[in-house]
């Protein structure tokens, strides 16, 4: 059975009904990044992805976006996160930046209050695992040495020494190989992997603590971080 048609008064009432936005905290993101780019850059990338004959389609979508987000008096998506969700919104310009720069800027923004838990082992857990492996290796070497002491004859002792020498050479060879890989690593890649993360964390720590001597504080932080990384 079909419902009766709505009269004109109920239709006018429906059109004039106001909706209130409510925040769903369970799905609300903790970090909000809004990328910004000139219209020409956006149009170029859109046509590169969808075809050069899609210029009119891009302009239509862009005008709709501007009307919904960048028009005076319009409560945009960015405004919603700032005003309703009380979240800090990062406006990230993309012009003139590569993916690494954009990623690093986003990482600093997300880690401004500390690194989020990403289910990877913590530094303490990694250090504990390394120490456990070293202890197991030391125990194995002790047991091997004790077993070697029970061997009779010069030939047995010589064989044990040859084996240990081969192990030493393997460790040396591995170290030389890793050293050569570091030497062959481009400077930018080396800095991004080994220097920039520690330096960025140090600068964030300086901003949090606000020490009297930021230079000495940063130097001490980097020294302690380097010592902890070697464990």
C-alpha positions as CSV (number, residue, x, y, z in Angstrom):
1,X,0.0,0.0,0.0
2,X,1.5,3.3,-1.0
3,X,1.6,6.2,1.5
4,X,-0.6,9.2,0.9
5,X,1.1,12.1,-0.9
6,X,2.5,14.8,1.3
7,X,0.7,18.0,1.3
8,X,2.3,21.3,0.4
9,X,2.7,22.4,4.1
10,X,4.6,19.3,5.1
11,X,6.8,19.7,2.0
12,X,7.7,23.3,3.0
13,X,8.3,22.2,6.6
14,X,10.7,19.5,5.3
15,X,12.6,21.9,3.1
16,X,13.1,24.3,6.0
17,X,14.2,21.7,8.5
18,X,17.6,22.3,10.0
19,X,20.1,19.5,10.7
20,X,22.7,19.5,13.5
21,X,26.1,17.9,12.9
22,X,27.1,15.5,15.6
23,X,30.5,14.1,16.2
24,X,31.0,10.3,16.1
25,X,34.1,10.1,18.3
26,X,34.7,6.4,17.6
27,X,35.5,7.1,13.9
28,X,36.8,10.7,14.2
29,X,40.4,10.8,13.0
30,X,43.1,12.0,15.5
31,X,45.0,13.8,12.7
32,X,43.7,15.9,9.8
33,X,45.9,16.9,6.9
34,X,44.5,19.2,4.2
35,X,46.7,19.4,1.1
36,X,46.8,22.7,-0.8
37,X,47.9,23.3,-4.4
38,X,47.4,26.0,-7.1
39,X,44.5,25.4,-9.4
40,X,46.8,25.0,-12.4
41,X,48.7,22.2,-10.6
42,X,45.5,20.4,-9.7
43,X,44.2,20.6,-13.2
44,X,47.4,19.3,-14.7
45,X,47.5,16.3,-12.5
46,X,43.8,15.6,-13.0
47,X,44.2,15.6,-16.8
48,X,47.4,13.5,-16.5
49,X,45.4,10.9,-14.6
50,X,42.0,11.0,-16.4
51,X,43.0,12.3,-19.9
52,X,43.5,15.7,-21.5
53,X,39.9,15.8,-22.7
54,X,38.7,16.1,-19.1
55,X,39.4,19.8,-18.6
56,X,35.7,20.7,-18.4
57,X,35.0,17.9,-16.0
58,X,37.8,19.1,-13.7
59,X,36.6,22.7,-13.8
60,X,33.1,21.6,-12.9
61,X,34.3,19.6,-9.9
62,X,36.7,22.3,-8.8
63,X,34.0,25.0,-8.8
64,X,31.8,22.7,-6.8
65,X,34.6,22.1,-4.3
66,X,35.3,25.9,-4.0
67,X,31.6,26.6,-3.4
68,X,31.4,23.9,-0.7
69,X,34.6,24.7,1.1
70,X,36.2,28.0,0.2
71,X,33.2,30.3,0.1
72,X,32.5,32.9,2.8
73,X,29.9,31.8,5.2
74,X,30.2,28.1,4.3
75,X,31.1,25.7,7.1
76,X,33.7,23.6,5.3
77,X,35.0,20.1,6.2
78,X,38.2,21.7,7.6
79,X,36.0,24.0,9.8
80,X,34.1,21.0,11.0
81,X,37.2,19.3,12.4
82,X,38.5,22.5,14.0
83,X,35.2,23.8,15.4
84,X,33.3,20.6,16.2
85,X,35.9,17.9,16.6
86,X,38.4,20.3,18.2
87,X,41.1,18.7,16.1
88,X,44.3,20.5,14.9
89,X,44.2,20.7,11.1
90,X,47.5,20.8,9.2
91,X,47.4,22.7,5.9
92,X,50.1,21.2,3.8
93,X,51.1,23.0,0.5
94,X,52.3,20.5,-2.1
95,X,53.7,22.8,-4.8
96,X,57.4,22.4,-5.2
97,X,57.7,19.5,-2.7
98,X,58.5,15.8,-3.4
99,X,56.9,12.8,-1.7
100,X,59.7,12.6,0.9
101,X,59.2,16.3,2.0
102,X,55.5,15.8,2.3
103,X,55.9,12.6,4.3
104,X,58.4,14.2,6.6
105,X,56.2,17.2,7.2
106,X,53.2,15.0,8.0
107,X,55.3,12.7,10.3
108,X,56.5,15.7,12.3
109,X,52.9,16.9,12.6
110,X,51.6,13.5,13.8
111,X,54.5,12.9,16.2
112,X,54.4,16.4,17.8
113,X,53.1,14.8,21.0
114,X,55.1,11.6,20.7
115,X,55.1,8.7,18.4
116,X,51.8,6.8,18.0
117,X,51.8,3.1,18.8
118,X,52.1,1.2,15.6
119,X,52.3,-2.3,16.9
120,X,56.0,-2.5,16.2
121,X,58.6,-3.5,18.9
122,X,59.6,-0.6,21.1
123,X,63.2,0.5,21.5
124,X,63.4,-1.2,24.9
125,X,62.0,-4.5,23.4
126,X,64.5,-4.3,20.5
127,X,67.4,-3.7,22.9
128,X,66.3,-6.6,25.1
129,X,66.1,-8.9,22.1
130,X,69.6,-7.9,21.0
131,X,71.0,-8.5,24.5
132,X,69.3,-11.9,24.6
133,X,70.9,-12.8,21.3
134,X,74.3,-11.7,22.5
135,X,73.9,-13.7,25.7
136,X,72.9,-16.8,23.7
137,X,75.9,-16.3,21.4
138,X,78.3,-15.9,24.4
139,X,76.8,-19.1,26.0
140,X,77.2,-21.0,22.8
141,X,80.8,-19.8,22.5
142,X,81.5,-20.9,26.1
143,X,80.0,-24.3,25.5
144,X,81.9,-24.6,22.2
145,X,85.1,-23.7,24.1
146,X,84.4,-26.2,26.8
147,X,83.7,-28.9,24.2
148,X,86.9,-28.0,22.4
149,X,88.9,-28.4,25.7
150,X,87.8,-32.0,25.8
151,X,89.1,-32.8,22.4
152,X,92.2,-34.9,22.4
153,X,95.2,-34.2,20.2
154,X,96.6,-31.3,18.3
155,X,94.4,-32.0,15.3
156,X,91.2,-31.4,17.2
157,X,92.4,-28.2,18.7
158,X,93.5,-27.0,15.3
159,X,90.2,-27.8,13.8
160,X,88.3,-25.8,16.5
161,X,90.6,-22.8,15.9
162,X,90.0,-23.1,12.2
163,X,86.3,-23.0,12.7
164,X,86.5,-20.0,15.0
165,X,88.7,-18.2,12.6
166,X,86.2,-18.9,9.8
167,X,83.4,-17.4,12.0
168,X,85.6,-14.3,12.6
169,X,86.2,-13.9,8.9
170,X,82.5,-14.2,8.2
171,X,81.7,-11.5,10.7
172,X,84.5,-9.3,9.3
173,X,83.2,-9.9,5.8
174,X,79.7,-9.0,6.8
175,X,80.9,-5.8,8.5
176,X,82.9,-4.8,5.4
177,X,79.9,-5.4,3.2
178,X,77.6,-3.3,5.4
179,X,80.2,-0.6,5.5
180,X,80.5,-0.6,1.7
181,X,76.7,-0.4,1.3
182,X,76.7,2.7,3.6
183,X,79.5,4.2,1.5
184,X,77.5,3.6,-1.7
185,X,74.3,5.0,-0.3
186,X,73.4,8.4,-1.8
187,X,73.9,11.3,0.7
188,X,70.2,12.3,0.6
189,X,69.1,8.7,1.2
190,X,71.6,8.3,4.0
191,X,70.5,11.5,5.7
192,X,66.8,10.6,5.4
193,X,67.3,7.2,7.0
194,X,70.0,7.8,9.6
195,X,70.1,11.5,10.4
196,X,66.8,13.3,9.8
197,X,64.6,11.1,12.1
198,X,66.9,11.5,15.1
199,X,67.4,15.3,14.4
200,X,63.6,15.8,14.0
201,X,62.8,14.0,17.3
202,X,65.5,16.1,19.0
203,X,64.0,19.3,17.7
204,X,60.6,18.3,18.8
205,X,62.0,17.5,22.2
206,X,63.7,20.9,22.4
207,X,60.3,22.6,21.5
208,X,58.6,20.6,24.3
209,X,61.3,21.2,27.1
210,X,62.3,24.8,26.0
211,X,65.8,24.5,27.7
212,X,67.9,27.5,28.5
213,X,70.6,26.3,26.1
214,X,68.8,24.6,23.2
215,X,72.1,23.8,21.4
216,X,73.7,21.9,24.3
217,X,70.4,20.2,25.0
218,X,70.0,19.0,21.4
219,X,73.7,17.9,21.3
220,X,73.2,15.9,24.5
221,X,69.9,14.4,23.1
222,X,71.5,13.3,19.9
223,X,74.5,11.8,21.8
224,X,72.3,9.8,24.1
225,X,70.1,8.7,21.1
226,X,73.1,7.5,19.2
227,X,74.4,5.6,22.2
228,X,71.0,3.9,22.7
229,X,70.8,3.0,18.9
230,X,74.1,1.2,19.2
231,X,72.9,-1.1,22.0
